[in-house]
Amino acid sequence: MTDYEDQLTRYQFQMGPARGRLATALDMLTDALALAGQHGIYCRNPAREDETATDLRLIMKQIEDSKGLIIETMEELKRAGSER
């Protein structure tokens, strides 16, 4: 996690511990998604060269879905904090 320690510290200061960790995880997933997308250029479906390999498409969908859950949780935590 050393690559994201400064970012984690900054986010935790700005948003609090829980939302800061979620924001850092979101950034990590975004970076992983970008790397998977770059890899997708070279990893093509042998049957259809214009299409990314099935396993890579599934990985990218899982990352996108995970990001969605994190964003929903961050919004829920923000609402809960403003209701106090």
PDB file of N, CA, C and O in Angstrom:
ATOM      1  N   MET A   1       0.822  -1.191   0.000  1.00  0.00           N
ATOM      2  CA  MET A   1       0.000   0.000   0.000  1.00  0.00           C
ATOM      3  C   MET A   1       0.866   1.255   0.000  1.00  0.00           C
ATOM      4  O   MET A   1       0.325   2.361   0.000  1.00  0.00           O
ATOM      5  N   THR A   2       2.149   1.128   0.000  1.00  0.00           N
ATOM      6  CA  THR A   2       3.044   2.277   0.097  1.00  0.00           C
ATOM      7  C   THR A   2       2.841   3.276  -1.037  1.00  0.00           C
ATOM      8  O   THR A   2       3.074   4.470  -0.846  1.00  0.00           O
ATOM      9  N   ASP A   3       2.417   2.823  -2.201  1.00  0.00           N
ATOM     10  CA  ASP A   3       2.195   3.738  -3.315  1.00  0.00           C
ATOM     11  C   ASP A   3       1.064   4.719  -3.025  1.00  0.00           C
ATOM     12  O   ASP A   3       1.019   5.801  -3.611  1.00  0.00           O
ATOM     13  N   TYR A   4       0.166   4.357  -2.142  1.00  0.00           N
ATOM     14  CA  TYR A   4      -1.012   5.179  -1.884  1.00  0.00           C
ATOM     15  C   TYR A   4      -1.040   5.775  -0.478  1.00  0.00           C
ATOM     16  O   TYR A   4      -2.054   6.349  -0.080  1.00  0.00           O
ATOM     17  N   GLU A   5       0.037   5.654   0.275  1.00  0.00           N
ATOM     18  CA  GLU A   5       0.033   6.116   1.659  1.00  0.00           C
ATOM     19  C   GLU A   5      -0.213   7.615   1.780  1.00  0.00           C
ATOM     20  O   GLU A   5      -0.993   8.046   2.629  1.00  0.00           O
ATOM     21  N   ASP A   6       0.441   8.415   0.942  1.00  0.00           N
ATOM     22  CA  ASP A   6       0.236   9.868   0.998  1.00  0.00           C
ATOM     23  C   ASP A   6      -1.202  10.225   0.641  1.00  0.00           C
ATOM     24  O   ASP A   6      -1.826  11.080   1.269  1.00  0.00           O
ATOM     25  N   GLN A   7      -1.699   9.561  -0.364  1.00  0.00           N
ATOM     26  CA  GLN A   7      -3.071   9.792  -0.790  1.00  0.00           C
ATOM     27  C   GLN A   7      -4.053   9.391   0.313  1.00  0.00           C
ATOM     28  O   GLN A   7      -5.016  10.107   0.586  1.00  0.00           O
ATOM     29  N   LEU A   8      -3.803   8.251   0.939  1.00  0.00           N
ATOM     30  CA  LEU A   8      -4.654   7.782   2.028  1.00  0.00           C
ATOM     31  C   LEU A   8      -4.667   8.799   3.166  1.00  0.00           C
ATOM     32  O   LEU A   8      -5.728   9.140   3.690  1.00  0.00           O
ATOM     33  N   THR A   9      -3.498   9.273   3.540  1.00  0.00           N
ATOM     34  CA  THR A   9      -3.404  10.257   4.622  1.00  0.00           C
ATOM     35  C   THR A   9      -4.183  11.517   4.281  1.00  0.00           C
ATOM     36  O   THR A   9      -4.906  12.051   5.122  1.00  0.00           O
ATOM     37  N   ARG A  10      -4.037  11.993   3.048  1.00  0.00           N
ATOM     38  CA  ARG A  10      -4.725  13.211   2.614  1.00  0.00           C
ATOM     39  C   ARG A  10      -6.246  13.003   2.619  1.00  0.00           C
ATOM     40  O   ARG A  10      -6.987  13.841   3.133  1.00  0.00           O
ATOM     41  N   TYR A  11      -6.702  11.892   2.050  1.00  0.00           N
ATOM     42  CA  TYR A  11      -8.137  11.622   2.006  1.00  0.00           C
ATOM     43  C   TYR A  11      -8.730  11.442   3.401  1.00  0.00           C
ATOM     44  O   TYR A  11      -9.835  11.911   3.671  1.00  0.00           O
ATOM     45  N   GLN A  12      -8.001  10.764   4.288  1.00  0.00           N
ATOM     46  CA  GLN A  12      -8.513  10.574   5.643  1.00  0.00           C
ATOM     47  C   GLN A  12      -8.614  11.907   6.375  1.00  0.00           C
ATOM     48  O   GLN A  12      -9.537  12.112   7.163  1.00  0.00           O
ATOM     49  N   PHE A  13      -7.683  12.805   6.124  1.00  0.00           N
ATOM     50  CA  PHE A  13      -7.740  14.134   6.727  1.00  0.00           C
ATOM     51  C   PHE A  13      -8.933  14.913   6.186  1.00  0.00           C
ATOM     52  O   PHE A  13      -9.628  15.595   6.939  1.00  0.00           O
ATOM     53  N   GLN A  14      -9.170  14.811   4.877  1.00  0.00           N
ATOM     54  CA  GLN A  14     -10.249  15.568   4.242  1.00  0.00           C
ATOM     55  C   GLN A  14     -11.631  14.998   4.541  1.00  0.00           C
ATOM     56  O   GLN A  14     -12.577  15.758   4.743  1.00  0.00           O
ATOM     57  N   MET A  15     -11.763  13.667   4.574  1.00  0.00           N
ATOM     58  CA  MET A  15     -13.079  13.029   4.617  1.00  0.00           C
ATOM     59  C   MET A  15     -13.346  12.205   5.860  1.00  0.00           C
ATOM     60  O   MET A  15     -14.471  11.752   6.073  1.00  0.00           O
ATOM     61  N   GLY A  16     -12.343  12.007   6.671  1.00  0.00           N
ATOM     62  CA  GLY A  16     -12.485  11.110   7.816  1.00  0.00           C
ATOM     63  C   GLY A  16     -11.930   9.739   7.471  1.00  0.00           C
ATOM     64  O   GLY A  16     -11.705   9.435   6.299  1.00  0.00           O
ATOM     65  N   PRO A  17     -11.708   8.905   8.488  1.00  0.00           N
ATOM     66  CA  PRO A  17     -11.043   7.617   8.270  1.00  0.00           C
ATOM     67  C   PRO A  17     -11.768   6.679   7.296  1.00  0.00           C
ATOM     68  O   PRO A  17     -11.149   6.173   6.360  1.00  0.00           O
ATOM     69  N   ALA A  18     -13.053   6.443   7.499  1.00  0.00           N
ATOM     70  CA  ALA A  18     -13.763   5.461   6.664  1.00  0.00           C
ATOM     71  C   ALA A  18     -13.878   5.937   5.215  1.00  0.00           C
ATOM     72  O   ALA A  18     -13.526   5.204   4.290  1.00  0.00           O
ATOM     73  N   ARG A  19     -14.363   7.144   5.021  1.00  0.00           N
ATOM     74  CA  ARG A  19     -14.511   7.648   3.648  1.00  0.00           C
ATOM     75  C   ARG A  19     -13.156   7.844   2.983  1.00  0.00           C
ATOM     76  O   ARG A  19     -13.037   7.686   1.768  1.00  0.00           O
ATOM     77  N   GLY A  20     -12.136   8.184   3.760  1.00  0.00           N
ATOM     78  CA  GLY A  20     -10.796   8.338   3.204  1.00  0.00           C
ATOM     79  C   GLY A  20     -10.234   7.030   2.678  1.00  0.00           C
ATOM     80  O   GLY A  20      -9.605   6.987   1.620  1.00  0.00           O
ATOM     81  N   ARG A  21     -10.470   5.955   3.436  1.00  0.00           N
ATOM     82  CA  ARG A  21     -10.025   4.624   2.973  1.00  0.00           C
ATOM     83  C   ARG A  21     -10.788   4.213   1.722  1.00  0.00           C
ATOM     84  O   ARG A  21     -10.205   3.661   0.789  1.00  0.00           O
ATOM     85  N   LEU A  22     -12.094   4.482   1.700  1.00  0.00           N
ATOM     86  CA  LEU A  22     -12.890   4.142   0.516  1.00  0.00           C
ATOM     87  C   LEU A  22     -12.443   4.953  -0.706  1.00  0.00           C
ATOM     88  O   LEU A  22     -12.383   4.422  -1.815  1.00  0.00           O
ATOM     89  N   ALA A  23     -12.136   6.213  -0.508  1.00  0.00           N
ATOM     90  CA  ALA A  23     -11.673   7.050  -1.616  1.00  0.00           C
ATOM     91  C   ALA A  23     -10.347   6.536  -2.169  1.00  0.00           C
ATOM     92  O   ALA A  23     -10.127   6.535  -3.380  1.00  0.00           O
ATOM     93  N   THR A  24      -9.472   6.102  -1.276  1.00  0.00           N
ATOM     94  CA  THR A  24      -8.192   5.541  -1.710  1.00  0.00           C
ATOM     95  C   THR A  24      -8.417   4.238  -2.469  1.00  0.00           C
ATOM     96  O   THR A  24      -7.793   4.008  -3.505  1.00  0.00           O
ATOM     97  N   ALA A  25      -9.307   3.381  -1.958  1.00  0.00           N
ATOM     98  CA  ALA A  25      -9.624   2.132  -2.650  1.00  0.00           C
ATOM     99  C   ALA A  25     -10.209   2.421  -4.033  1.00  0.00           C
ATOM    100  O   ALA A  25      -9.914   1.712  -4.995  1.00  0.00           O
ATOM    101  N   LEU A  26     -11.026   3.448  -4.130  1.00  0.00           N
ATOM    102  CA  LEU A  26     -11.609   3.838  -5.414  1.00  0.00           C
ATOM    103  C   LEU A  26     -10.518   4.256  -6.397  1.00  0.00           C
ATOM    104  O   LEU A  26     -10.553   3.877  -7.568  1.00  0.00           O
ATOM    105  N   ASP A  27      -9.560   5.027  -5.924  1.00  0.00           N
ATOM    106  CA  ASP A  27      -8.436   5.417  -6.787  1.00  0.00           C
ATOM    107  C   ASP A  27      -7.615   4.206  -7.216  1.00  0.00           C
ATOM    108  O   ASP A  27      -7.165   4.130  -8.360  1.00  0.00           O
ATOM    109  N   MET A  28      -7.421   3.267  -6.305  1.00  0.00           N
ATOM    110  CA  MET A  28      -6.664   2.059  -6.640  1.00  0.00           C
ATOM    111  C   MET A  28      -7.393   1.244  -7.713  1.00  0.00           C
ATOM    112  O   MET A  28      -6.773   0.744  -8.651  1.00  0.00           O
ATOM    113  N   LEU A  29      -8.704   1.119  -7.563  1.00  0.00           N
ATOM    114  CA  LEU A  29      -9.485   0.394  -8.571  1.00  0.00           C
ATOM    115  C   LEU A  29      -9.478   1.115  -9.909  1.00  0.00           C
ATOM    116  O   LEU A  29      -9.439   0.476 -10.961  1.00  0.00           O
ATOM    117  N   THR A  30      -9.515   2.436  -9.874  1.00  0.00           N
ATOM    118  CA  THR A  30      -9.454   3.208 -11.120  1.00  0.00           C
ATOM    119  C   THR A  30      -8.128   2.977 -11.825  1.00  0.00           C
ATOM    120  O   THR A  30      -8.089   2.818 -13.046  1.00  0.00           O
ATOM    121  N   ASP A  31      -7.048   2.958 -11.064  1.00  0.00           N
ATOM    122  CA  ASP A  31      -5.736   2.682 -11.651  1.00  0.00           C
ATOM    123  C   ASP A  31      -5.675   1.265 -12.219  1.00  0.00           C
ATOM    124  O   ASP A  31      -5.117   1.049 -13.295  1.00  0.00           O
ATOM    125  N   ALA A  32      -6.251   0.294 -11.491  1.00  0.00           N
ATOM    126  CA  ALA A  32      -6.279  -1.087 -11.982  1.00  0.00           C
ATOM    127  C   ALA A  32      -7.099  -1.197 -13.259  1.00  0.00           C
ATOM    128  O   ALA A  32      -6.746  -1.947 -14.169  1.00  0.00           O
ATOM    129  N   LEU A  33      -8.187  -0.453 -13.324  1.00  0.00           N
ATOM    130  CA  LEU A  33      -9.028  -0.455 -14.520  1.00  0.00           C
ATOM    131  C   LEU A  33      -8.269   0.120 -15.714  1.00  0.00           C
ATOM    132  O   LEU A  33      -8.373  -0.398 -16.825  1.00  0.00           O
ATOM    133  N   ALA A  34      -7.520   1.171 -15.488  1.00  0.00           N
ATOM    134  CA  ALA A  34      -6.716   1.761 -16.562  1.00  0.00           C
ATOM    135  C   ALA A  34      -5.658   0.773 -17.054  1.00  0.00           C
ATOM    136  O   ALA A  34      -5.436   0.647 -18.259  1.00  0.00           O
ATOM    137  N   LEU A  35      -5.008   0.076 -16.127  1.00  0.00           N
ATOM    138  CA  LEU A  35      -4.006  -0.917 -16.518  1.00  0.00           C
ATOM    139  C   LEU A  35      -4.638  -2.069 -17.290  1.00  0.00           C
ATOM    140  O   LEU A  35      -4.076  -2.546 -18.275  1.00  0.00           O
ATOM    141  N   ALA A  36      -5.817  -2.515 -16.833  1.00  0.00           N
ATOM    142  CA  ALA A  36      -6.515  -3.595 -17.536  1.00  0.00           C
ATOM    143  C   ALA A  36      -6.911  -3.134 -18.944  1.00  0.00           C
ATOM    144  O   ALA A  36      -6.829  -3.904 -19.901  1.00  0.00           O
ATOM    145  N   GLY A  37      -7.334  -1.894 -19.060  1.00  0.00           N
ATOM    146  CA  GLY A  37      -7.680  -1.361 -20.374  1.00  0.00           C
ATOM    147  C   GLY A  37      -6.484  -1.311 -21.306  1.00  0.00           C
ATOM    148  O   GLY A  37      -6.604  -1.620 -22.492  1.00  0.00           O
ATOM    149  N   GLN A  38      -5.337  -0.925 -20.781  1.00  0.00           N
ATOM    150  CA  GLN A  38      -4.120  -0.915 -21.589  1.00  0.00           C
ATOM    151  C   GLN A  38      -3.751  -2.329 -22.016  1.00  0.00           C
ATOM    152  O   GLN A  38      -3.341  -2.557 -23.154  1.00  0.00           O
ATOM    153  N   HIS A  39      -3.901  -3.268 -21.101  1.00  0.00           N
ATOM    154  CA  HIS A  39      -3.588  -4.659 -21.414  1.00  0.00           C
ATOM    155  C   HIS A  39      -4.554  -5.185 -22.473  1.00  0.00           C
ATOM    156  O   HIS A  39      -4.188  -6.024 -23.297  1.00  0.00           O
ATOM    157  N   GLY A  40      -5.787  -4.687 -22.445  1.00  0.00           N
ATOM    158  CA  GLY A  40      -6.800  -5.117 -23.400  1.00  0.00           C
ATOM    159  C   GLY A  40      -6.430  -4.834 -24.842  1.00  0.00           C
ATOM    160  O   GLY A  40      -6.929  -5.489 -25.756  1.00  0.00           O
ATOM    161  N   ILE A  41      -5.569  -3.873 -25.045  1.00  0.00           N
ATOM    162  CA  ILE A  41      -5.117  -3.563 -26.403  1.00  0.00           C
ATOM    163  C   ILE A  41      -4.352  -4.750 -26.986  1.00  0.00           C
ATOM    164  O   ILE A  41      -4.437  -5.029 -28.181  1.00  0.00           O
ATOM    165  N   TYR A  42      -3.613  -5.437 -26.136  1.00  0.00           N
ATOM    166  CA  TYR A  42      -2.784  -6.550 -26.594  1.00  0.00           C
ATOM    167  C   TYR A  42      -3.451  -7.909 -26.408  1.00  0.00           C
ATOM    168  O   TYR A  42      -3.051  -8.890 -27.034  1.00  0.00           O
ATOM    169  N   CYS A  43      -4.459  -7.965 -25.556  1.00  0.00           N
ATOM    170  CA  CYS A  43      -5.103  -9.233 -25.229  1.00  0.00           C
ATOM    171  C   CYS A  43      -6.470  -9.278 -25.908  1.00  0.00           C
ATOM    172  O   CYS A  43      -7.475  -8.862 -25.331  1.00  0.00           O
ATOM    173  N   ARG A  44      -6.494  -9.782 -27.124  1.00  0.00           N
ATOM    174  CA  ARG A  44      -7.724  -9.798 -27.924  1.00  0.00           C
ATOM    175  C   ARG A  44      -8.335 -11.185 -27.984  1.00  0.00           C
ATOM    176  O   ARG A  44      -7.650 -12.189 -27.789  1.00  0.00           O
ATOM    177  N   ASN A  45      -9.619 -11.229 -28.253  1.00  0.00           N
ATOM    178  CA  ASN A  45     -10.341 -12.475 -28.455  1.00  0.00           C
ATOM    179  C   ASN A  45      -9.866 -13.080 -29.770  1.00  0.00           C
ATOM    180  O   ASN A  45      -9.991 -12.439 -30.814  1.00  0.00           O
ATOM    181  N   PRO A  46      -9.322 -14.300 -29.750  1.00  0.00           N
ATOM    182  CA  PRO A  46      -8.804 -14.891 -30.981  1.00  0.00           C
ATOM    183  C   PRO A  46      -9.872 -15.053 -32.072  1.00  0.00           C
ATOM    184  O   PRO A  46      -9.563 -14.991 -33.262  1.00  0.00           O
ATOM    185  N   ALA A  47     -11.110 -15.257 -31.664  1.00  0.00           N
ATOM    186  CA  ALA A  47     -12.182 -15.428 -32.645  1.00  0.00           C
ATOM    187  C   ALA A  47     -12.617 -14.090 -33.244  1.00  0.00           C
ATOM    188  O   ALA A  47     -13.059 -14.032 -34.391  1.00  0.00           O
ATOM    189  N   ARG A  48     -12.490 -13.017 -32.460  1.00  0.00           N
ATOM    190  CA  ARG A  48     -12.898 -11.685 -32.921  1.00  0.00           C
ATOM    191  C   ARG A  48     -11.827 -10.689 -32.526  1.00  0.00           C
ATOM    192  O   ARG A  48     -11.790 -10.248 -31.377  1.00  0.00           O
ATOM    193  N   GLU A  49     -10.976 -10.333 -33.433  1.00  0.00           N
ATOM    194  CA  GLU A  49      -9.837  -9.459 -33.146  1.00  0.00           C
ATOM    195  C   GLU A  49     -10.249  -8.057 -32.682  1.00  0.00           C
ATOM    196  O   GLU A  49      -9.459  -7.371 -32.035  1.00  0.00           O
ATOM    197  N   ASP A  50     -11.463  -7.628 -33.000  1.00  0.00           N
ATOM    198  CA  ASP A  50     -11.912  -6.296 -32.593  1.00  0.00           C
ATOM    199  C   ASP A  50     -12.469  -6.280 -31.167  1.00  0.00           C
ATOM    200  O   ASP A  50     -12.915  -5.236 -30.692  1.00  0.00           O
ATOM    201  N   GLU A  51     -12.449  -7.415 -30.487  1.00  0.00           N
ATOM    202  CA  GLU A  51     -13.046  -7.561 -29.171  1.00  0.00           C
ATOM    203  C   GLU A  51     -11.993  -7.965 -28.145  1.00  0.00           C
ATOM    204  O   GLU A  51     -11.145  -8.817 -28.411  1.00  0.00           O
ATOM    205  N   THR A  52     -12.057  -7.342 -26.968  1.00  0.00           N
ATOM    206  CA  THR A  52     -11.159  -7.703 -25.866  1.00  0.00           C
ATOM    207  C   THR A  52     -11.480  -9.115 -25.387  1.00  0.00           C
ATOM    208  O   THR A  52     -12.628  -9.553 -25.459  1.00  0.00           O
ATOM    209  N   ALA A  53     -10.477  -9.818 -24.903  1.00  0.00           N
ATOM    210  CA  ALA A  53     -10.657 -11.195 -24.411  1.00  0.00           C
ATOM    211  C   ALA A  53     -11.733 -11.232 -23.323  1.00  0.00           C
ATOM    212  O   ALA A  53     -11.868 -10.299 -22.531  1.00  0.00           O
ATOM    213  N   THR A  54     -12.483 -12.313 -23.302  1.00  0.00           N
ATOM    214  CA  THR A  54     -13.608 -12.458 -22.380  1.00  0.00           C
ATOM    215  C   THR A  54     -13.191 -12.312 -20.924  1.00  0.00           C
ATOM    216  O   THR A  54     -13.867 -11.629 -20.155  1.00  0.00           O
ATOM    217  N   ASP A  55     -12.087 -12.944 -20.536  1.00  0.00           N
ATOM    218  CA  ASP A  55     -11.680 -12.862 -19.135  1.00  0.00           C
ATOM    219  C   ASP A  55     -11.335 -11.430 -18.741  1.00  0.00           C
ATOM    220  O   ASP A  55     -11.624 -11.008 -17.621  1.00  0.00           O
ATOM    221  N   LEU A  56     -10.725 -10.688 -19.644  1.00  0.00           N
ATOM    222  CA  LEU A  56     -10.382  -9.303 -19.347  1.00  0.00           C
ATOM    223  C   LEU A  56     -11.641  -8.437 -19.255  1.00  0.00           C
ATOM    224  O   LEU A  56     -11.712  -7.541 -18.413  1.00  0.00           O
ATOM    225  N   ARG A  57     -12.621  -8.690 -20.101  1.00  0.00           N
ATOM    226  CA  ARG A  57     -13.890  -7.950 -20.020  1.00  0.00           C
ATOM    227  C   ARG A  57     -14.572  -8.221 -18.682  1.00  0.00           C
ATOM    228  O   ARG A  57     -15.138  -7.309 -18.080  1.00  0.00           O
ATOM    229  N   LEU A  58     -14.522  -9.470 -18.211  1.00  0.00           N
ATOM    230  CA  LEU A  58     -15.126  -9.807 -16.921  1.00  0.00           C
ATOM    231  C   LEU A  58     -14.404  -9.101 -15.766  1.00  0.00           C
ATOM    232  O   LEU A  58     -15.043  -8.597 -14.842  1.00  0.00           O
ATOM    233  N   ILE A  59     -13.091  -9.069 -15.828  1.00  0.00           N
ATOM    234  CA  ILE A  59     -12.305  -8.384 -14.793  1.00  0.00           C
ATOM    235  C   ILE A  59     -12.670  -6.899 -14.760  1.00  0.00           C
ATOM    236  O   ILE A  59     -12.878  -6.325 -13.691  1.00  0.00           O
ATOM    237  N   MET A  60     -12.746  -6.289 -15.936  1.00  0.00           N
ATOM    238  CA  MET A  60     -13.061  -4.870 -16.007  1.00  0.00           C
ATOM    239  C   MET A  60     -14.477  -4.590 -15.482  1.00  0.00           C
ATOM    240  O   MET A  60     -14.702  -3.566 -14.837  1.00  0.00           O
ATOM    241  N   LYS A  61     -15.413  -5.474 -15.748  1.00  0.00           N
ATOM    242  CA  LYS A  61     -16.777  -5.308 -15.240  1.00  0.00           C
ATOM    243  C   LYS A  61     -16.790  -5.418 -13.720  1.00  0.00           C
ATOM    244  O   LYS A  61     -17.469  -4.641 -13.048  1.00  0.00           O
ATOM    245  N   GLN A  62     -16.047  -6.377 -13.174  1.00  0.00           N
ATOM    246  CA  GLN A  62     -15.985  -6.529 -11.720  1.00  0.00           C
ATOM    247  C   GLN A  62     -15.399  -5.280 -11.066  1.00  0.00           C
ATOM    248  O   GLN A  62     -15.878  -4.844 -10.019  1.00  0.00           O
ATOM    249  N   ILE A  63     -14.384  -4.715 -11.669  1.00  0.00           N
ATOM    250  CA  ILE A  63     -13.782  -3.494 -11.123  1.00  0.00           C
ATOM    251  C   ILE A  63     -14.790  -2.357 -11.171  1.00  0.00           C
ATOM    252  O   ILE A  63     -14.941  -1.624 -10.193  1.00  0.00           O
ATOM    253  N   GLU A  64     -15.482  -2.200 -12.294  1.00  0.00           N
ATOM    254  CA  GLU A  64     -16.495  -1.144 -12.417  1.00  0.00           C
ATOM    255  C   GLU A  64     -17.606  -1.332 -11.380  1.00  0.00           C
ATOM    256  O   GLU A  64     -18.038  -0.368 -10.748  1.00  0.00           O
ATOM    257  N   ASP A  65     -18.062  -2.564 -11.210  1.00  0.00           N
ATOM    258  CA  ASP A  65     -19.112  -2.837 -10.222  1.00  0.00           C
ATOM    259  C   ASP A  65     -18.628  -2.527  -8.807  1.00  0.00           C
ATOM    260  O   ASP A  65     -19.380  -1.982  -7.999  1.00  0.00           O
ATOM    261  N   SER A  66     -17.385  -2.869  -8.506  1.00  0.00           N
ATOM    262  CA  SER A  66     -16.805  -2.579  -7.191  1.00  0.00           C
ATOM    263  C   SER A  66     -16.735  -1.075  -6.954  1.00  0.00           C
ATOM    264  O   SER A  66     -17.042  -0.594  -5.863  1.00  0.00           O
ATOM    265  N   LYS A  67     -16.330  -0.342  -7.978  1.00  0.00           N
ATOM    266  CA  LYS A  67     -16.280   1.113  -7.863  1.00  0.00           C
ATOM    267  C   LYS A  67     -17.662   1.678  -7.567  1.00  0.00           C
ATOM    268  O   LYS A  67     -17.803   2.593  -6.755  1.00  0.00           O
ATOM    269  N   GLY A  68     -18.676   1.136  -8.224  1.00  0.00           N
ATOM    270  CA  GLY A  68     -20.040   1.595  -7.984  1.00  0.00           C
ATOM    271  C   GLY A  68     -20.471   1.391  -6.543  1.00  0.00           C
ATOM    272  O   GLY A  68     -21.093   2.270  -5.946  1.00  0.00           O
ATOM    273  N   LEU A  69     -20.144   0.236  -5.982  1.00  0.00           N
ATOM    274  CA  LEU A  69     -20.481  -0.037  -4.581  1.00  0.00           C
ATOM    275  C   LEU A  69     -19.746   0.912  -3.633  1.00  0.00           C
ATOM    276  O   LEU A  69     -20.319   1.383  -2.650  1.00  0.00           O
ATOM    277  N   ILE A  70     -18.491   1.186  -3.931  1.00  0.00           N
ATOM    278  CA  ILE A  70     -17.717   2.099  -3.079  1.00  0.00           C
ATOM    279  C   ILE A  70     -18.317   3.497  -3.135  1.00  0.00           C
ATOM    280  O   ILE A  70     -18.461   4.155  -2.105  1.00  0.00           O
ATOM    281  N   ILE A  71     -18.666   3.949  -4.328  1.00  0.00           N
ATOM    282  CA  ILE A  71     -19.256   5.283  -4.474  1.00  0.00           C
ATOM    283  C   ILE A  71     -20.575   5.373  -3.711  1.00  0.00           C
ATOM    284  O   ILE A  71     -20.824   6.359  -3.019  1.00  0.00           O
ATOM    285  N   GLU A  72     -21.421   4.348  -3.834  1.00  0.00           N
ATOM    286  CA  GLU A  72     -22.690   4.327  -3.097  1.00  0.00           C
ATOM    287  C   GLU A  72     -22.451   4.387  -1.592  1.00  0.00           C
ATOM    288  O   GLU A  72     -23.147   5.106  -0.875  1.00  0.00           O
ATOM    289  N   THR A  73     -21.460   3.626  -1.116  1.00  0.00           N
ATOM    290  CA  THR A  73     -21.153   3.604   0.313  1.00  0.00           C
ATOM    291  C   THR A  73     -20.634   4.955   0.789  1.00  0.00           C
ATOM    292  O   THR A  73     -21.004   5.423   1.865  1.00  0.00           O
ATOM    293  N   MET A  74     -19.775   5.582  -0.014  1.00  0.00           N
ATOM    294  CA  MET A  74     -19.263   6.898   0.356  1.00  0.00           C
ATOM    295  C   MET A  74     -20.394   7.924   0.446  1.00  0.00           C
ATOM    296  O   MET A  74     -20.412   8.754   1.356  1.00  0.00           O
ATOM    297  N   GLU A  75     -21.333   7.866  -0.497  1.00  0.00           N
ATOM    298  CA  GLU A  75     -22.468   8.790  -0.469  1.00  0.00           C
ATOM    299  C   GLU A  75     -23.347   8.538   0.751  1.00  0.00           C
ATOM    300  O   GLU A  75     -23.832   9.479   1.379  1.00  0.00           O
ATOM    301  N   GLU A  76     -23.549   7.266   1.084  1.00  0.00           N
ATOM    302  CA  GLU A  76     -24.350   6.914   2.251  1.00  0.00           C
ATOM    303  C   GLU A  76     -23.686   7.412   3.534  1.00  0.00           C
ATOM    304  O   GLU A  76     -24.355   7.950   4.417  1.00  0.00           O
ATOM    305  N   LEU A  77     -22.370   7.232   3.634  1.00  0.00           N
ATOM    306  CA  LEU A  77     -21.643   7.715   4.814  1.00  0.00           C
ATOM    307  C   LEU A  77     -21.716   9.234   4.908  1.00  0.00           C
ATOM    308  O   LEU A  77     -21.833   9.789   6.001  1.00  0.00           O
ATOM    309  N   LYS A  78     -21.647   9.893   3.782  1.00  0.00           N
ATOM    310  CA  LYS A  78     -21.718  11.360   3.780  1.00  0.00           C
ATOM    311  C   LYS A  78     -23.095  11.816   4.267  1.00  0.00           C
ATOM    312  O   LYS A  78     -23.201  12.733   5.081  1.00  0.00           O
ATOM    313  N   ARG A  79     -24.152  11.164   3.758  1.00  0.00           N
ATOM    314  CA  ARG A  79     -25.517  11.504   4.185  1.00  0.00           C
ATOM    315  C   ARG A  79     -25.688  11.244   5.679  1.00  0.00           C
ATOM    316  O   ARG A  79     -26.268  12.058   6.398  1.00  0.00           O
ATOM    317  N   ALA A  80     -25.181  10.109   6.132  1.00  0.00           N
ATOM    318  CA  ALA A  80     -25.295   9.755   7.557  1.00  0.00           C
ATOM    319  C   ALA A  80     -24.563  10.774   8.427  1.00  0.00           C
ATOM    320  O   ALA A  80     -25.026  11.123   9.513  1.00  0.00           O
ATOM    321  N   GLY A  81     -23.429  11.240   7.944  1.00  0.00           N
ATOM    322  CA  GLY A  81     -22.673  12.240   8.704  1.00  0.00           C
ATOM    323  C   GLY A  81     -23.351  13.589   8.756  1.00  0.00           C
ATOM    324  O   GLY A  81     -23.233  14.304   9.751  1.00  0.00           O
ATOM    325  N   SER A  82     -24.067  13.952   7.690  1.00  0.00           N
ATOM    326  CA  SER A  82     -24.751  15.245   7.665  1.00  0.00           C
ATOM    327  C   SER A  82     -26.061  15.219   8.437  1.00  0.00           C
ATOM    328  O   SER A  82     -26.607  16.276   8.753  1.00  0.00           O
ATOM    329  N   GLU A  83     -26.578  14.026   8.748  1.00  0.00           N
ATOM    330  CA  GLU A  83     -27.817  13.898   9.491  1.00  0.00           C
ATOM    331  C   GLU A  83     -27.607  14.045  10.993  1.00  0.00           C
ATOM    332  O   GLU A  83     -28.569  14.211  11.743  1.00  0.00           O
ATOM    333  N   ARG A  84     -26.372  13.986  11.425  1.00  0.00           N
ATOM    334  CA  ARG A  84     -26.080  14.069  12.870  1.00  0.00           C
ATOM    335  C   ARG A  84     -26.314  15.450  13.411  1.00  0.00           C
ATOM    336  O   ARG A  84     -26.116  15.688  14.603  1.00  0.00           O
TER     337      ARG A  84
END
